[in-house]
Amino acid sequence: MGPEDPDRSLRGEVFKTRKASFPLLSPPEKQDTALKMPTPSPKKEVLAADVMLAGDVLRVVHSGLPELKAQNAEEALFELRAEHEAFRTFLNTAPNGNAMINSCLLYPPSGDGTDGTLFLASQFAYAPLAGTALMAAATVLADEGKLARTGDKTASENSCNPENSCNTVILETARGLEQVDLVLENGLVASASWATQQPEMLAPGVELVLPDGQTVTPALVHSGLPYLVIAESELGLSPSSEQFSQAITELSAQACARYPVTEFGVQSDFERYLVMIIRNITPESIRVLWVSDKGEVANSAGGTGALAAQLVCERRGLTERGRSLTVEAPGGAFNCQISDRKATVTSKVEIVSRHLFYHSG
C-alpha cells in the first residue's frame, strides 16, 4: 500500500503522519481580557506645618497621626519606636522630607491642664523631647487656634493676639510636662522660649579613647537628652576630615558602654550620647556643632544641645554663670540662660510651609 492520504485521516481527534500523532486543538475558550486594576489601599491624610527656628526646620504633624494603644506618653514613645518607624521615615525622607527636616508628632491633650502631647520623630530616632520641637509645636498650636489652655485662660478666652498678657503653652512629653512661652507681634507668633529645668552635669570629665589611641576627657551632661561635650581643639578633627564621623561614633559608643545614663540615677527614654562640639567661646557667645551618635552633623545646635554646651562652659569657668548667652551653630543661634532653678532657650520662629501628605500605613 502506498502512504496514507493525510486528508482522509481528519476524522477524529488525532491527525496522523508517518512520524508522529498530535491531538487536535479545541477552539480556545473565551477569556476576560479586561484590565483588572488592584484595589487601592486606603490612604490617610496627614497634615503638617514646617517651622523655622535657629537654622532648624521642625515639621509639626498635627493630624493623621499613628493611632496608639498606650495609656501614657512614656508607653507611647516605646510603641512608636516598635511599630511606627516607617511613619518617621515617611515624614523625614524624600519625597516628603530631606536631610534638613526633623519631625515631631503633636497629639491632642490627654487630660486637663495641657495643650497637647508631643514626641520627637527626628532624622536619628524617636526621642522624648527636643527644645526646638517644643517651641515649634507651641507655635503651630497658637497659629491654628488650638490651645486647650494658656496660662489661666481657656481656649475660648485666648485668641492669640497682642492683647493677651499670658501666652504660656504646656506640653506633655515622655519626660514629663514642658513649658513654652510665646511672644506675639501683630497677632503672629514672633518668638518662643522653652523654660525647663536646669541641665544636669553627669560627669565633668571622663576618659575616652579616640581611634588613633589619643585619650580625651569630655564632659557628660543630661539636658533632656544625654550629651557628650568636647572641645574641637581636644578632638583634633574637623567635620570635613575623613576620620570625623568614625571618631564621634566611637566616642559615643564608648560613653554608652562605660558610663550608661542609668548609672547616674537618670531615668532616660533615650540612652545614646549625642555629641556637642565647642568650637569657639567669647564672653557673649559659644559657637558649637551638634552631632548625632552616628556622626551626622546637624545645622542647628538644638535646644537641649545648646544648654548642654553652655553648662559645660559655665562649670569650667569659661563663661559667666547665670548670664544670658548666644549659642550659635552653622544654621542659626539661640539665646540661652541657666539659673539656679531653671533654664531657658529662646529663638525667633516662623511657619514657612504647610503640607498635606497621603500615607498608606
C-alpha positions in Angstrom: 0.0 0.0 0.0 1.1 3.5 -0.6 1.3 6.1 2.0 -1.9 7.1 3.7 -3.5 10.2 2.4 -3.4 12.7 5.3 -6.7 14.3 4.1 -8.6 11.1 4.7 -7.4 10.9 8.4 -9.1 14.1 9.5 -12.0 12.3 11.1 -11.2 12.1 14.8 -9.2 13.9 17.4 -5.9 12.8 16.0 -4.0 13.9 12.9 -1.7 11.0 11.8 1.5 11.4 9.9 4.3 8.9 9.4 6.4 10.3 12.2 4.0 11.4 14.9 0.5 12.0 16.1 -0.8 15.3 17.5 -4.1 15.9 19.4 -6.3 18.3 17.6 -6.6 21.6 19.5 -10.1 22.5 20.7 -11.2 26.1 20.0 -9.8 28.3 22.7 -12.3 29.3 25.4 -13.2 32.9 25.6 -11.3 34.8 28.3 -12.0 38.0 30.0 -9.3 40.3 28.7 -10.4 43.4 30.6 -7.6 45.1 32.5 -8.1 44.4 36.2 -6.7 47.2 38.4 -5.6 46.3 42.0 -7.9 47.6 44.7 -6.2 50.7 46.1 -5.4 50.6 49.8 -7.0 53.4 51.8 -4.7 56.4 52.5 -4.8 58.6 55.5 -4.5 62.4 55.1 -1.5 63.7 57.2 -1.4 67.5 58.0 1.8 69.2 59.0 3.4 72.6 59.3 7.1 73.4 58.9 8.5 75.8 61.5 11.9 77.5 61.0 13.9 78.4 64.1 17.7 78.8 64.7 18.6 77.1 61.4 16.4 74.1 62.1 13.2 73.1 60.3 10.7 71.3 62.6 7.9 69.5 60.9 4.9 69.6 63.3 2.5 66.8 62.3 -0.9 67.6 63.9 -3.4 65.4 62.0 -3.3 61.9 60.5 -1.0 60.6 63.3 -0.5 56.9 64.1 -3.1 55.5 66.4 -1.6 54.4 69.7 -2.8 51.9 72.3 -0.5 53.2 75.0 -2.0 54.7 78.2 0.6 57.4 78.8 3.3 59.3 77.0 6.2 57.1 78.2 4.5 53.9 76.9 3.5 55.7 73.7 7.2 56.5 72.9 8.1 52.8 73.1 5.1 52.0 70.9 6.2 54.5 68.3 9.7 53.0 68.2 8.4 49.5 68.0 5.6 49.9 65.4 5.9 53.2 63.6 9.4 53.6 62.3 8.1 53.7 58.8 6.0 56.8 59.6 9.1 58.6 60.9 10.9 57.7 57.7 7.9 58.8 55.6 8.0 62.3 57.1 11.7 63.0 57.1 13.0 61.5 53.8 12.4 62.0 50.1 10.0 62.6 48.5 8.3 64.2 51.5 11.4 65.3 53.5 15.1 65.9 53.3 18.2 66.0 55.5 17.1 69.4 56.9 13.8 68.1 58.2 13.2 66.8 61.7 9.6 66.0 62.6 7.6 65.9 65.8 4.2 64.4 66.4 1.6 66.6 68.2 -1.3 64.7 69.7 -4.3 66.2 71.4 -4.0 66.7 75.2 -4.5 63.5 77.2 -6.2 65.4 80.1 -6.9 68.8 81.6 -4.0 71.2 82.2 -2.0 70.6 79.0 -2.3 71.9 75.4 -1.1 68.6 73.8 1.3 65.7 73.9 4.5 65.8 71.9 7.0 63.2 70.6 10.2 63.9 68.6 10.4 62.0 65.4 13.8 63.2 64.2 16.2 62.0 61.5 18.0 59.9 64.0 15.2 58.4 66.2 12.0 58.8 68.1 13.0 60.7 71.3 11.2 62.0 74.3 11.7 65.7 73.5 13.7 68.5 71.9 13.6 72.1 72.8 13.2 73.1 69.2 10.3 70.6 68.7 8.5 72.0 71.8 8.8 75.6 70.5 7.7 74.7 67.1 4.7 72.7 68.4 3.6 75.6 70.6 3.9 78.0 67.6 1.6 75.8 65.5 -0.9 75.3 68.3 -1.2 79.1 68.7 -1.4 79.7 65.0 -4.1 77.1 64.5 -6.1 78.5 67.4 -5.9 75.1 69.1 -4.6 76.0 72.5 -6.6 74.0 75.1 -5.3 76.3 77.8 -3.0 79.3 78.0 -1.9 80.2 81.5 -5.1 80.5 83.4 -7.2 81.1 80.3 -9.3 78.6 78.4 -9.1 78.2 74.7 -12.2 80.4 74.1 -10.7 83.2 76.2 -7.4 83.1 74.4 -7.5 84.3 70.8 -3.7 84.6 70.2 -3.4 88.4 69.8 -1.1 91.1 71.1 -3.5 92.0 74.0 -3.0 88.6 75.6 -0.9 89.0 78.7 -0.2 85.3 79.1 0.9 83.1 76.2 2.2 80.0 78.1 1.8 76.6 76.4 2.1 73.3 78.4 3.0 70.2 76.5 3.1 66.6 77.9 6.2 64.5 76.9 7.6 61.1 77.8 9.9 63.1 80.2 7.0 65.0 81.8 5.4 68.4 81.4 7.3 71.1 79.5 6.6 74.8 79.2 6.9 77.2 76.2 6.3 80.9 76.4 5.3 82.7 73.2 5.8 86.3 72.2 3.3 87.6 69.6 3.6 90.6 67.3 0.5 91.7 65.3 -1.3 88.5 66.1 1.5 86.2 64.9 4.0 84.2 67.0 7.3 86.0 66.7 9.5 84.1 69.2 9.3 81.2 71.5 11.1 80.4 74.8 11.4 76.9 76.2 11.5 77.1 80.0 12.8 73.9 81.5 14.8 72.5 84.5 18.5 73.2 84.8 20.6 70.7 82.9 22.4 68.2 85.0 26.2 67.6 84.9 26.6 63.8 85.0 30.4 63.9 84.9 32.7 66.9 84.4 35.3 64.7 82.6 35.5 61.1 81.7 38.4 59.3 79.9 37.6 58.0 76.4 40.0 56.9 73.6 39.9 58.1 70.0 40.5 55.7 67.2 44.1 56.9 66.9 44.8 56.0 70.6 44.6 59.5 71.9 42.9 59.9 75.3 40.3 62.7 75.7 38.2 63.9 78.7 34.8 65.1 77.5 32.0 66.1 79.9 28.7 64.2 80.2 25.5 66.2 80.6 21.8 65.4 80.6 19.6 68.3 79.4 16.5 66.4 78.4 18.7 64.2 76.3 22.2 62.8 77.2 25.2 64.6 75.7 28.9 64.2 75.4 30.5 67.6 75.3 34.0 68.1 73.9 36.2 71.0 72.7 37.1 70.9 69.0 40.7 71.6 69.9 40.8 68.5 72.1 39.1 66.3 69.5 41.6 67.4 66.9 39.4 66.7 64.0 37.3 68.9 61.7 33.9 67.9 60.3 35.4 67.7 56.9 38.0 65.1 57.8 37.5 61.5 56.8 38.0 60.3 60.4 35.5 62.7 62.0 32.3 60.5 61.7 34.1 57.4 62.9 35.7 59.2 65.9 32.3 60.6 67.0 30.6 57.3 66.6 33.3 55.5 68.7 33.3 58.2 71.4 29.5 57.9 71.8 29.6 54.1 71.8 32.4 54.1 74.5 30.5 56.5 76.7 27.3 54.4 76.4 29.2 51.3 77.3 31.3 52.7 80.1 29.1 55.4 81.5 25.4 54.5 80.9 23.0 57.2 81.8 21.2 55.0 84.3 24.4 54.7 86.4 24.0 58.4 87.2 20.5 57.8 88.5 18.9 59.5 85.5 15.7 57.9 84.1 16.0 58.5 80.4 14.0 57.2 77.4 17.0 57.9 75.2 20.3 56.4 76.4 22.7 57.1 73.5 25.0 60.0 74.0 24.6 62.8 71.4 27.7 65.0 70.9 28.2 68.7 71.3 31.5 70.1 69.9 32.5 73.5 71.3 34.3 75.4 68.6 34.8 78.9 70.0 34.0 80.9 73.2 33.6 84.6 73.9 32.1 86.3 76.9 28.8 86.7 75.0 28.6 83.6 72.8 29.5 80.0 72.2 30.0 78.5 68.8 29.1 74.8 68.6 28.4 71.9 66.4 25.7 69.3 67.1 26.5 65.7 66.0 24.4 62.6 66.3 25.7 59.4 67.9 26.3 58.1 64.3 28.5 61.1 63.4 25.8 63.0 61.5 26.3 66.8 61.7 23.2 69.0 62.1 22.5 72.6 61.0 21.2 73.6 64.4 22.5 73.3 68.0 19.1 72.1 69.2 17.7 73.4 72.5 19.0 70.5 74.6 22.4 70.7 72.9 22.7 74.4 73.4 22.0 74.0 77.2 24.5 71.2 77.5 27.3 73.2 75.9 26.5 76.3 78.0 26.5 74.3 81.2 30.0 72.8 80.5 31.4 76.3 79.7 30.0 77.7 82.9 31.2 74.9 85.1 34.7 75.1 83.6 34.8 78.9 84.2 34.9 79.7 80.5 31.7 81.8 80.6 30.0 83.7 83.4 27.4 81.7 85.4 23.8 82.8 85.1 24.5 85.1 82.1 22.3 85.1 79.0 24.5 83.9 76.1 24.1 83.3 72.4 24.8 79.7 71.4 25.4 79.6 67.7 25.5 76.7 65.2 26.2 76.9 61.5 22.5 77.4 60.8 21.5 79.9 63.4 21.6 80.9 67.1 19.6 80.5 70.4 19.6 82.8 73.3 20.2 80.7 76.4 20.3 81.3 80.1 20.8 78.9 83.0 19.8 80.0 86.5 19.8 78.2 89.8 16.4 76.6 89.3 15.6 76.7 85.6 17.0 77.2 82.1 15.6 78.9 79.1 16.2 78.7 75.3 14.8 81.4 73.1 14.5 81.7 69.3 12.6 83.5 66.6 10.1 81.3 65.0 8.3 81.3 61.6 5.9 78.9 60.0 7.4 78.6 56.5 5.1 76.0 54.8 2.2 73.7 55.3 1.7 70.2 53.9 -1.0 67.6 53.1 0.5 64.2 52.7 -1.2 60.8 52.0 0.1 57.9 54.0 -0.9 54.3 53.3 0.3 52.9 56.6 
